[in-house]
């Protein structure tokens, strides 16, 4: 019987430790909020640059996405003129360059807040599960604006 009590106590202690390990401090949340805010700005800038490149090539954004969505599925080919495929191929290297720069800039945004991608993702996952944490984040984001 004592073995069972020790096992139960150890299990409860382990669960309690894991719950606390997942807790997000105000400091963690503040760093997350700053990184998130910067990432939103970086993403918006990159999207605008990509849209401009696509528009400069006289390629419709929806057509671009239709072609891009089928690149990983050779069984599907969008019903668009051949010249649009040529335009897509012309803009794609420029788009990939912007995406690579965005990824690099995001990594730097994490680092400026002393976060890794793993840290950021862990906090984001915790936020999805915790409405109170979401409220705290929203207040912090409001102050940052």
C-alpha positions in Angstrom: 0.0 0.0 0.0 2.9 2.4 0.8 4.3 1.8 -2.7 1.0 2.8 -4.2 0.9 6.1 -2.2 4.5 6.9 -3.1 3.7 6.2 -6.8 0.6 8.4 -6.6 2.5 11.2 -4.9 5.3 11.0 -7.4 2.9 11.1 -10.3 1.0 14.1 -8.8 4.3 15.9 -8.2 5.4 15.3 -11.8 2.1 16.6 -13.2 2.3 19.7 -11.0 5.9 20.3 -12.1 4.9 20.0 -15.8 2.0 22.4 -15.4 4.2 25.0 -13.8 6.9 24.4 -16.5 4.2 25.5 -19.1 3.4 28.7 -17.2 4.2 31.8 -19.1 5.5 34.7 -17.0 4.8 38.4 -17.7 8.4 38.7 -18.8 8.0 35.8 -21.3 4.7 37.2 -22.5 6.3 40.7 -22.9 9.1 39.3 -25.1 6.6 37.3 -27.1 4.4 40.4 -27.6 7.4 42.4 -28.9 8.5 39.6 -31.2 4.9 39.1 -32.4 4.4 42.8 -33.1 7.6 43.0 -35.1 6.8 39.8 -37.0 3.4 41.2 -38.0 5.2 44.3 -39.4 7.8 42.2 -41.2 5.2 39.9 -42.7 3.1 42.8 -43.9 6.1 44.5 -45.6 7.1 41.2 -47.3 3.5 40.6 -48.5 3.4 44.0 -50.0 6.7 43.5 -51.7 5.6 40.2 -53.1 2.3 41.5 -54.3 4.1 44.4 -56.0 6.5 42.0 -57.8 3.5 39.9 -59.0 1.6 43.0 -60.1 4.6 44.4 -62.0 4.7 41.3 -64.0 1.0 41.8 -64.9 0.1 38.5 -63.2 -3.1 38.3 -61.2 -2.6 37.5 -57.6 -5.3 34.8 -57.7 -3.7 33.2 -60.7 -0.3 33.3 -59.0 -1.7 31.5 -56.0 -3.6 29.0 -58.2 -0.3 28.1 -60.0 1.7 28.1 -56.7 -0.8 25.8 -55.0 -0.4 23.2 -57.7 3.4 23.2 -57.7 3.4 20.4 -55.0 0.7 18.4 -56.8 1.6 17.6 -60.4 -1.7 15.9 -60.9 -3.5 19.3 -60.8 -2.9 22.0 -63.4 -4.8 25.3 -63.2 -6.8 26.4 -66.2 -4.7 29.5 -67.0 -2.9 30.7 -70.1 0.6 29.4 -70.7 1.9 32.9 -70.5 0.8 33.1 -66.9 3.0 30.1 -66.1 5.9 31.9 -67.7 5.2 35.0 -65.6 5.0 32.8 -62.5 8.4 31.3 -63.3 9.8 34.8 -63.8 8.6 36.1 -60.5 9.1 33.0 -58.3 12.9 33.6 -57.7 12.2 37.1 -56.5 9.4 35.9 -54.3 11.6 33.2 -52.8 14.3 35.8 -52.1 11.8 37.9 -50.2 10.5 34.8 -48.3 14.1 33.9 -47.3 14.8 37.4 -46.1 11.5 37.3 -44.1 12.5 34.1 -42.4 15.9 35.5 -41.6 14.3 38.8 -40.2 11.9 36.8 -38.1 14.7 34.8 -36.6 16.5 38.0 -35.8 13.2 39.3 -34.2 13.2 36.3 -31.9 16.8 36.8 -31.0 16.3 40.5 -30.2 13.7 39.3 -27.6 16.0 36.5 -26.4 13.6 33.9 -27.8 14.2 30.9 -30.0 11.7 29.7 -32.5 11.0 26.8 -30.1 10.4 29.3 -27.2 8.1 31.4 -29.4 6.1 28.4 -30.6 5.8 27.0 -27.1 4.3 30.3 -25.9 2.0 30.5 -28.9 0.7 27.0 -28.2 0.1 27.9 -24.5 -1.8 31.0 -25.7 -4.1 28.9 -27.8 -5.2 27.0 -24.7 -5.4 29.9 -22.2 -8.0 32.7 -22.6 -6.6 34.6 -19.6 -3.2 34.5 -21.2 -4.7 35.8 -24.5 -6.2 38.7 -22.6 -2.9 39.6 -21.0 -1.2 39.4 -24.4 -3.8 41.7 -26.0 -3.3 44.3 -23.2 0.5 44.2 -23.9 0.0 44.5 -27.6 -2.3 47.5 -27.2 0.4 49.2 -25.1 3.0 48.5 -27.9 0.9 50.1 -30.6 
